[in-house]
Amino acid sequence: LSALKQEVRCAVRVPLVRPVMVSIDKQELSSVARDVSSNGVLFELEDPLSVGQGIKYSLRMPGEVLGTHNDVMVHCRGRVVRCSVSQSHYQAAATIDDYRFAEL
């Protein structure tokens, strides 16, 4: 067995740097989405999130990523699956358990 751990992904990540408001209960946190896949989003935040915590967030997805003529707002609900510290910010990976599109 190899001592190296290989990470396996189920979905392709799209690098995407966008401001995002993350809602936890009644609290809203400013964050930045760093990448997105069909399974989830990687956020950069000022404060840590707890693994297992339910969150809501909305992303403005570029039309060229979705194959549409216009940008699309996507409202998502998910849960935090990982949180770590990277340089001066926290990074949290969250699932996309449910979503809906909204016209801009």
N, C-alpha and C positions, 0 to 999 in steps of 0.2 A: 504494500500500500504506500502510496505517495504521501509525504508529509505536507505537500502543498494542497491547499483547499481551493477548489475550482467553483466559481459562482456560476450558476445556471439561471438564465432568465427565460421567462415564458413569453415575453412580448418585447418588441423592439422599442427602445427609448428614443424620443425625439428631443434634442436639446432645445429648450424653450425658456427664455428669461423674461418673466412677466410678473408684475406686482399682483399679489393675491391677498384678499382678506380672508382669514381663517376664522371660523366661528366655533367656539367650544362653549357649550351651554349658552350663556348670555354674554360671554366675553368675546370681543373681536381682537384679533392680532394681525398686525401687518407682517407680511412675509413676501418672499420672492420664490416663484416656481423656477426650478433649475432644469428640470426635464419632466417629460410626461410620457406615459405609455398607455395602452388600453387597460392596463391593470392598476395603474396608480401614478402618483406624483411625488417628486422629491422637492421639499420646501427648504428654504433657508430662513431662519427666524432669529430673533433676539433672545427668546426664552425657550427653554426645553419643553417638549411635550411628553406625555406619558404613553408608553406602549399600551395598546388596547383602548386608548381614549377615542371616543367617537368625535368626528369633526365634520363640519360642512365648509365648503369653499366654492368659489366661482372663478372660472378661468375664461379669459377671452382668447379663443383659439383662432390662429390665422387661417384664413380661407385656403391658402395653398397647402397647409398641413392636412386639412379635412377634405380637400378636393371640391371646395365650394367657391362661388364668386366673391362672397363676402365673409368677413370674420363672424364667428359664432360665439355667443356666450354659453358656457356649459356650467350648470349648477350641479355640484357633486356632493355626495354624502359618502363617508368612508370611515376608516379607523387607522390609527397610527400603528405601524408594524415595526418601526425602527427609529431610534433617535440617537444622534451622536454629536460630538463637537468637532467642527472643522475650522481651524484658525480662530477667528473671533466670533463665529456664529454657530448656532445649532443647526443641524440638518435633521429633518424628519421625513421619513418615507410613509406615505399613506395610501391606502387602497382606494379604488373607486368602486364602491359597493352598489351605488345607484346614481343615476345622472339624468338630467333633462336639458334639452336645448332651449334657448330663448333667443328670439330675434333681437337684433341690435337696432 
